[in-house]
Amino acid sequence: MSEARLGLWSSMTSKVHSCSGILWPESSFFPLSQWLYDHRLSTKELEEKYGTNILQGLTNMRAAEILARDGPNVLSPPKETPEIIKFLKQMIGGFSSLLWAGAVLCFIAYLIEFSKDKSASLDNLYLGGVLIVVVILTGMFAYYQEAKSTNIIASFTKMIPRNALVIRNGEKYEIPAEHLVLGDIVEIKGGDQIPADIRILTSQGCKVDNSSLTGESEPQFRSCEVTHENPLESKNIGFYSTTCLEGTATGMVINTGDRTVIGRIASLASSVGHEKTPIAIEIEHFVHIVAGVAVSIGIVFFIIAICMKYRVLDAVIFLIGIILANVPEGLVAAVTVSLSLTAKRMAKKNCLVKNLEAVETLGSTSIICSDKTGTLTQNRMTVAHLWFDNEIYQADTSENQKDQIFDQSSATWTSLSKIVMLCNRAEFKSGQESVPIMKKIVMGDASEAALLKFSEVVMGDVIERRKKNRKVVEIPFNSVNKFQLSIHETDDPNDKRFLLVMKGAPERILEKCSTIMINGQEQPLDESSVKAFQDAYMELGGLGERVLGFCHLYLPEDEFPDNYSFDVESMNFPTSDLCFVGLISLIDPPRSTVPDAVIKCRSAGIKVIMVTGDHPITAKAIARSVGIISANSETVEDIAKRLKIPVEKVNKREAKAAVVSGMELKEMSPEQLDELLANHTEIVFARTSPQQKLVIVEGCQRQNAIVAVTGDGVNDSPALKKADIGIAMGCAGSDAAKIAADMVLLDDNFSSIVTGIEEGRLIFDNLKKIIAFTLTKNIAELIPFLIFIIAGVPLPIGTIAILFIDLGTDIIPSIALAYEKAESDIMNRKPRHKKKDRLVNHQLALYSYLQIGILQSVGGFFAYFTVYTVQGFKPDLLLYLRPLWENDSLNDLEDSYGQEWTKYQRQYLEWTGYTAYFVAVMVQQIADVIIRKTRINSVFQQGLFRNKYIWVGIASQIIIAVILSSGFGSIPVLNFTTLRIQYWFVAVPYAIVIWLYDEFRKLLVRHYPGSWWDKTMYY
Amino acid sequence: MVTEKDKRTGGQVWEQWKEFVWNPRTHEFMGRTGSSWAFIILFYLVFYVFLTAMFTLTMWVMLQTVSDHIPTYQDQLATPGLMIRPKTENLEVLVNLSDSSSWNEHVQILDKFLEPYNDSIQAQKNDVCRPGHYYEQPDNGVLNYPKRACQFNRTQLGDCSGLNDPTHYGYSTGQPCIFIKMNRVINFYAGANQTMNVTCAGKRNEDAKNLGDFTMFPANGNIDLMYFPYYGKKFHVNYTQPLVAVKFMNVTRNVEVNVECRINAVNIATNDERDKFAGRVAFKLQIIKT
């Protein structure tokens, strides 16, 4: 057994890896017959195989033994990366490796110094320590954010403990489902979830919903006979996690836990590779750019330093400084926070994001493959049209059905409404008096529930009316008769006749009628009225609606007196020559918000593909009504019909829309599918199995699209995994789907995806702003080192001060940019191209590095020179002063005025210089954060005060700088000094120039779109 | 295949790189056409010229606000530092009696250092001032320029003056002279109108023992008030810094001796923990005799 399972396992996994583009033949997707043959065994053989007794069940002892052997009956959660690995990944990923390198260099530098001189300064040691702390802290922070968002989902998918009714030792016990073992005899009844894979032993009208497994939305009968070779098709197997809708059954447990069919699919899903998210690729790209710049500048200046006859040790220290200045230490934290803020915002809009990076993936989505039922539609049958008096009336199908505007004055309607009300077995569950009608829970099948609610809305208190028209006898609907019939007393005390009401398949109902009611009058059913009926039936059917016919007959009082005893078996009442009253058609109507959402998608350049298990006609009708197939586009079949030519002769290019059935899809080669996807903008896949979803997803991905897929069933999980962003349904979705998905849609509503896309696009824009903001000051941190090396001036800014900018003053403003509103309607542009629209493009890098960054450095140097000048060192003296300036034994260095300075006095001045430069960068970063609010609009168009968080950020910058320069920063190692008030304002002119210059840039970009300026300066 | 990255061979990478550097189809060099490059270069040229102009302008404005004569602030110079001559690497004065090259350099430094102190030069350039009083030359509304300085004659250094001294400031005999000077600070009234002097001592007990006797010139290591205040090098053109010479008579041979000299003045603190040279100077003295 175990070998066979291993073999199967590898064949299943290899299927998935080799499946790209190749259609999964459904039968070979689950070669279940090879290992699951229990459906073919007789009861005796089963008893033998599992060592059980179908009446007595297992003994408790035996059950305990098996439980110990096989483990509990639960799906093992997908293999998680161990926490420690996740943590370490955060520690070495991205910039962290550069910082580690910096820290190691620090320690090496210290060791070299220490080996030469035991009293070497501890600065390098401290710096190395600080760097490690920075790496660890930012790593821990990112890990914490990641873990927090994972936890939301973990609590969400937590399985509710379920119980199972089991027979053991000949007695019934209620035990937790996870304690079930092979060979247990379980009883299930309507409403239960099947607790394991079971072989049905006895069944009383047992129906199950296998939709999550096979995609069939119709309830399936379960019986104890083998009906098919394939266990998936055979009616005598009940599958774990499917639900029993009605009836009762007993069954023997034949698979538990991960060995169930569902368990196998779930683990199969986890073996489908998940690609890197687009934002992860973008950030990697960005890290490469920055690391490339850092390392190359570092090496170039290392060589320059060596050539300038600096000591190797000094050159190493410069290298550290350069790396440190180049790495935006705070960026990873800012990006993580921004993403999780967006994730929170999306959660409020019913998109629960499991993986933070998926936030942005949603924004770059270019194709959505959406389910129909429940996602595009309301997932409940609703009366859509009525036909009586030879006319089709439209019913209100919106969520509350308030506006039923059709003509209710006709006497025919009075009769029809009576039939609808009486010939109906559905009832409201009790205790829902205060619940709005549409939200009330109904016992009964979907069509009956729809009719019940419809009559409740139109006529009011149905139950009371039913009581008045007491039901005498009824024949429920069955698939042989295809009708439902009941006989009632009338509520008119003077009318002693019985009323026979009937509903069912329209053609069957019509067969039983000889008259038809028009305007309340019975008329013979002549040819013209039959024709009218046919036309109406065809039209409603063509809308993809489920049509029901209604007829009635008042039984003559003389033949059927008060005390007549009706017998269902012998049918001692007429069932022909009835009076046809009308048709009512039902549909699962689209959610009212969906058409708008689809239009939004279209203007956002996102292709919406419907994938459904429903009939093509229904699918097409819904697609049309929500706009997935737009009003003026035609399918090949439509064109053929219009031109009255055979389908083959139609030029396929002319058809914008396509409706493809699962059968057709099965016959298609990957090339044909590619062609289909490329040439049609509006596509509906109908009658597809969940497995085919994966084929469709792969087809879309071959078009270089970023694909979002919705799904709820277990069988959707491979497609959800495969998609760039898998979206599971929060209400209807199975746990397996939720586990496989990147995102969970809490309200199952398609329009929530669109709001999610909007947020995702916004965060992409805002991440650009954040990165541009963060990168700018890296140049202002780098240039001092370069000037220091080349021009030999005292160091303008220290490494610690750099860290305080990166991780102190700049953090909150950069996060605040995540709250920035969109500049224009982001849903009016095409989805970003994976390869062309980069997060960090060269425009962004050049503008930040070579323009604003340089401007900031100049401003910083101005502050630096100012502080030195007023204290006695004029700029000309500073050039190449470094060897003397840093000479420890030179304690009488002469300044521009002839005064002499000790080493410590100079050191202190140097720290003042650091502080001045730090403050200058901070002041200019205030201007920077303001200009980064927009990329193309004027800041004033965007509203200077609309995003309050920007001002919180600016306040934080100032407060941190004040704290550092007012004593707190003068503790050793930090090297900040108190700055005279006026030097806080030295860089203000530069800050203003930054603002003005950027407004000028945006003005030109706005006025000359497509110009050289636009191409070069718009990032 | 979407999932797998296109495997690129080395040749293709090279081709791509070549195409990036020079694309003959589009005439693009490094991804830009010639005119695009011209635009870019021109733009950055203009941009940086503008930046330079702005920087120059702001610097010019800033420099206009500072005086040529006195710095705007002297925040770090509350306490003047002390320093020694000869100034040596790590402030270690090493004298090897059997190797004149070990101290020749010191002697040359001192010769050069003391040259402006020659009595003839002093007499020619500087005033004879009233000892014990600050030599104040206030501007009183009119710029008093250049300001006069007081004489500090080399002869005041006595045995350490190096005049007609065959022992080369005592270096050849193992009785070296070390000169102590106090850092110039503009408008600093050292001593606050009271006498001040420099004293020296071994840093630790054994240093004190090894240090032996020493003589100071001028007597007691006095620094006279008349050399203060200093008016800055623009005003105080011929300012002569007062010196104190210490002649170490019998330092224990072949031992490194840590010496610390400090100034005793009312308004000069000598106990700043962080600035080891505030009002004091520490140096090492070692006389080797084999």
Interface residues (C-beta under 8 A of the other chain):
Chain A: S20 G273 E275 E698 Q701 R702 N704 L850 Q851 I854 L855 V858 F861 F862 F865 T866 T869 V870 Q871 G872 K874 P875 D888 S889 L890 N891 D892 E894 D895 S896 Y897 G898 Q899 E900 W901 T902 K903 Y904 Q905 R906 Y908 L909 T912 R980 P989 Y990 V993 W1012 T1016
Chain B: M1 V2 T3 S36 F39 I40 F43 Y44 F47 Y48 L51 M54 F55 T58 M59 M62 L63 V66 H69 I70 P71 T72 Y73 Q74 D75 Q76 L77 P80 G81 L82 M83 K87 T88 E89 N90 L91 K181 N183 R184 V185 I186 Y230 G232 K233 K234 H236 Y239 D272 R274 D275 K276 F277 A278 V281
